[in-house]
Amino acid sequence: MPSKANLATTYALLIFIWSTTPLAIVWSVSDINAFWALALRFFLALPLAVALLFLFKNKLPMDKLSMLSYLAGAFSFIGSQIFTYMATAYLSSGMIALMFGLAPIMTGLIGRFFFKMHLHRLQWMGMCIAVTGLAIICLGGSNHHINPIGIAMMLVSVCVYCASIFWVKKVNAPLEPMSQATGSILISALFSLCMLPFIWQDMPAHIPSAKALFGLVYAVIMASLVAMFCYFKLVQNIKATTLSLTTVMTPMLAMLFGAILNNEKLTILVVVGAVILLSGLFVYFYKDFKASRELARKIGSTKP
């Protein structure tokens, strides 16, 4: 079991990477077909992941349970990301990150209806507030690279991502994080290979721009390798709802990065909607925040 400091560092690194990944994705598709950018991401990530696996002397088990876990993890890769890449034609990087902020609510709904988890009144209220914020964003986002089609795609992406968390936890294969990440990248690369006959005509015919190449390399190294190593490490050591909290912290950082580095402009109505959405998430997690503070206070009062 990793130490609390180790898990906290991993958590912080994951937040930073996920705050910058939407911008990297938007940049990577600026000069490359979205499906090719996604396929290249996994084709390039796979040999690097295998090399790291050997470097750290980890095994890649191929038994039935491990393969099922790889498939479950691949849902948070190719399964979720295919809709995210499609959404780049309709949404800014900040909006993509903001939509992933809905992951805790999706996680709660999946837990409620499929695993009979109890949701208290504040959580339902938080969901309603968040959905209100999302509706305001849709109303205020016309002509500002915020489109209902993109929002619908991102809702599917987030739903698949959250389902993947539960699936990996349910399979509960005894795998090292690097083994889990490599196996899931392998499955994602195989799915990408199956896409090639359908996207062959859109294969890049020239060397992409420096910005597109940087976005692709960042997505390969940071989002597909480092972040997923952190992700699967946390999946194995903390609760699914706690892990989904990372997506509450990333949207504002992502919107800031998008505004500074990609000149993404937002209307006042969109900003108001984003604040309401994040307020809904705060209400959703209020009891958890309160319980954490009380636990920290008790631990502090027992120290000599």
C-alpha positions in Angstrom: 0.0 0.0 0.0 1.6 3.4 -1.1 2.0 6.0 1.6 -0.4 9.0 1.9 2.3 11.4 0.7 2.9 9.2 -2.4 -0.8 9.0 -3.2 -1.2 12.8 -2.6 1.7 13.5 -5.1 0.2 11.1 -7.6 -3.2 12.8 -7.2 -1.7 16.3 -7.7 0.2 15.2 -10.8 -2.9 13.6 -12.3 -4.9 16.9 -11.8 -2.2 18.9 -13.6 -2.0 16.5 -16.5 -5.8 16.3 -16.9 -5.9 20.1 -16.7 -3.6 20.4 -19.7 -4.7 17.3 -21.7 -7.8 18.9 -23.3 -5.7 21.7 -24.7 -3.1 19.1 -26.0 -6.0 17.2 -27.7 -7.4 20.4 -29.3 -3.9 21.2 -30.6 -3.2 17.7 -31.9 -6.3 17.8 -34.1 -5.6 21.3 -35.4 -3.6 19.8 -38.3 -4.4 16.1 -38.1 -7.7 14.2 -38.6 -9.3 13.6 -35.1 -9.5 9.8 -35.6 -5.9 9.6 -36.9 -4.7 11.8 -33.9 -6.4 9.3 -31.6 -5.0 6.2 -33.4 -1.5 7.7 -33.5 -1.7 8.5 -29.8 -2.1 4.8 -28.9 0.3 3.5 -31.7 3.0 5.7 -30.3 2.2 5.1 -26.6 2.2 1.3 -26.9 6.0 0.7 -27.6 6.8 3.3 -24.9 4.6 1.6 -22.4 6.1 -1.8 -23.2 9.6 -0.4 -22.8 8.7 1.1 -19.4 7.1 -2.2 -18.4 10.4 -4.0 -19.0 12.4 -1.2 -17.4 10.5 -1.5 -14.2 10.6 -5.3 -14.5 6.8 -5.6 -14.4 5.0 -8.5 -16.1 2.1 -8.3 -18.5 -0.2 -11.2 -17.4 -2.4 -12.7 -20.1 -4.8 -14.7 -18.0 -8.6 -14.3 -18.4 -9.0 -12.0 -15.4 -6.1 -9.7 -16.4 -7.4 -9.5 -20.0 -10.8 -8.5 -18.7 -9.2 -5.8 -16.6 -7.3 -4.5 -19.6 -10.6 -4.3 -21.6 -12.3 -2.5 -18.7 -9.4 0.0 -18.5 -9.4 0.5 -22.3 -12.9 1.9 -22.0 -11.4 4.9 -20.2 -8.9 5.2 -23.1 -10.3 4.5 -26.6 -13.9 4.1 -25.4 -14.1 7.5 -23.8 -11.6 9.4 -25.8 -13.1 8.6 -29.2 -16.1 10.8 -28.2 -13.8 13.5 -26.7 -11.8 13.7 -30.0 -15.0 14.0 -32.0 -16.2 16.8 -29.6 -13.1 18.9 -30.4 -14.9 20.1 -33.6 -17.6 21.6 -31.4 -16.1 22.6 -28.0 -13.1 24.5 -26.7 -10.5 22.8 -24.5 -11.9 24.5 -21.4 -15.4 23.3 -22.1 -14.1 19.7 -22.6 -12.5 19.8 -19.2 -15.6 21.4 -17.7 -17.7 18.5 -19.1 -15.4 16.0 -17.4 -16.2 17.8 -14.2 -19.6 16.0 -14.4 -17.8 12.7 -13.8 -18.6 12.6 -10.0 -22.3 12.9 -10.8 -22.2 10.3 -13.5 -20.3 8.0 -11.1 -23.0 8.6 -8.5 -25.8 7.8 -10.9 -24.1 4.6 -12.1 -23.5 3.6 -8.5 -27.2 4.3 -7.6 -28.9 2.5 -10.5 -26.5 -0.3 -11.1 -24.9 -1.0 -7.7 -27.7 0.2 -5.4 -25.6 2.8 -3.8 -27.5 5.3 -1.6 -27.6 9.0 -2.7 -28.7 11.5 0.0 -30.7 14.6 -0.6 -27.8 17.0 -0.9 -26.3 14.8 -3.7 -29.6 15.0 -5.7 -29.7 18.7 -5.1 -26.1 19.1 -6.3 -27.0 17.2 -9.5 -29.9 19.5 -10.2 -27.8 22.6 -9.7 -25.0 21.2 -11.9 -27.5 20.4 -14.7 -28.9 23.9 -14.4 -25.4 25.3 -14.9 -24.9 23.0 -17.9 -28.2 24.3 -19.4 -27.0 27.9 -19.0 -23.7 27.1 -20.7 -25.6 25.7 -23.7 -27.8 28.8 -23.9 -24.8 31.2 -23.6 -22.3 29.3 -25.7 -23.7 29.8 -29.3 -21.0 31.1 -31.7 -18.3 30.6 -29.1 -17.2 27.1 -30.0 -19.8 25.6 -27.5 -22.3 23.4 -29.3 -25.0 21.1 -28.0 -23.7 18.3 -30.3 -20.3 18.5 -28.6 -21.8 18.6 -25.2 -23.8 15.5 -26.0 -20.7 13.7 -27.2 -18.8 14.7 -24.0 -21.7 13.4 -21.9 -21.3 10.0 -23.6 -17.5 10.2 -23.1 -17.8 11.0 -19.4 -20.4 8.2 -18.9 -18.1 5.6 -20.5 -15.1 6.9 -18.4 -17.1 6.6 -15.2 -18.4 3.1 -16.1 -14.7 2.1 -16.7 -13.8 3.1 -13.2 -16.5 0.8 -11.7 -15.6 -2.0 -14.2 -11.9 -2.0 -13.3 -12.8 -2.0 -9.6 -15.3 -4.8 -10.0 -12.8 -7.0 -11.9 -10.2 -6.3 -9.2 -7.4 -8.0 -11.0 -4.1 -8.2 -8.9 -2.1 -6.1 -11.4 0.6 -3.5 -11.1 -0.5 0.0 -12.3 2.0 -0.1 -15.1 0.8 -3.5 -16.2 -2.8 -2.3 -16.1 -2.0 0.8 -18.1 0.1 -1.1 -20.7 -2.6 -3.8 -21.2 -5.3 -1.1 -21.6 -3.1 0.8 -24.1 -2.6 -2.5 -26.0 -6.4 -3.1 -26.2 -6.9 0.5 -27.3 -4.2 0.2 -30.0 -5.9 -2.9 -31.3 -9.2 -1.0 -31.5 -7.4 1.8 -33.3 -6.1 -0.7 -35.8 -9.6 -1.7 -36.5 -10.5 1.9 -37.3 -7.8 2.3 -40.0 -9.9 0.9 -43.0 -12.5 3.6 -42.2 -10.1 6.5 -41.9 -7.4 5.5 -44.3 -8.4 8.2 -46.8 -7.8 10.9 -44.1 -4.3 9.8 -43.4 -2.0 12.8 -42.9 -0.4 13.7 -46.3 2.1 16.2 -44.9 4.2 16.8 -41.7 1.8 18.4 -39.2 2.4 21.8 -37.6 4.7 22.1 -34.6 1.6 22.8 -32.4 -0.2 19.7 -33.6 3.0 17.6 -33.1 3.5 19.0 -29.6 -0.1 18.2 -28.7 0.2 14.7 -30.0 3.5 14.0 -28.2 2.1 15.5 -24.9 -1.0 13.3 -25.3 1.1 10.2 -25.8 3.6 10.7 -23.0 1.7 12.6 -20.4 -1.9 11.7 -20.9 -1.5 8.1 -22.2 1.4 7.0 -20.1 2.1 9.1 -17.0 -1.5 10.1 -16.3 -2.8 6.5 -16.8 -0.1 5.1 -14.6 -1.3 7.6 -11.9 -4.9 6.8 -12.7 -4.7 3.1 -12.3 -2.5 3.4 -9.2 -5.3 5.6 -7.6 -8.1 3.3 -8.9 -6.4 0.4 -6.9 -5.9 2.5 -3.7 -8.8 5.0 -3.3 -12.6 5.0 -3.7 -14.1 5.6 -7.2 -15.9 8.7 -5.9 -12.7 10.1 -4.5 -10.9 9.5 -7.7 -13.6 11.3 -9.7 -13.0 14.4 -7.5 -10.0 15.1 -9.7 -12.4 16.2 -12.4 -13.9 18.8 -10.1 -10.5 20.5 -9.6 -9.4 20.5 -13.3 -12.0 22.6 -15.2 -11.1 26.0 -14.0 -7.4 25.3 -14.4 -8.1 23.9 -17.9 -10.2 27.0 -18.8 -7.3 29.2 -17.6 -4.7 27.3 -19.7 -7.1 27.5 -22.7 -7.5 31.3 -22.3 -3.8 32.0 -21.9 -2.3 29.5 -24.4 -5.1 29.1 -27.0 -6.9 32.5 -26.8 -10.2 30.8 -25.9 -12.9 33.4 -25.1 -15.9 32.8 -22.9 -19.1 34.8 -22.5 -20.3 36.0 -19.2 -23.2 33.6 -19.4 -20.9 30.7 -20.0 -18.8 31.7 -17.0 -21.9 32.0 -14.8 -23.0 28.6 -16.0 -19.6 27.1 -15.2 -19.7 28.6 -11.7 -23.2 27.2 -11.1 -22.1 23.8 -12.4 -19.1 23.7 -10.1 -21.3 24.9 -7.2 -23.5 22.0 -7.8 -20.5 19.7 -7.6 -19.6 21.3 -4.3 -23.1 20.7 -2.9 -22.9 17.1 -4.2 -19.7 16.5 -2.2 -20.5 18.7 0.8 -21.0 15.8 3.2 -17.8 14.2 2.0 -15.9 17.5 2.6 -17.5 17.9 6.0 -16.6 14.3 7.0 -13.0 14.7 5.8 -12.6 17.9 7.9 -14.1 16.2 11.0 -11.8 13.2 10.6 -8.8 15.5 10.2 -9.9 17.4 13.4 -10.2 14.2 15.4 -6.8 12.9 14.2 -5.3 16.3 15.1 -6.9 16.3 18.6 -5.6 12.8 19.4 -2.0 13.7 18.6 0.2 14.4 21.7 
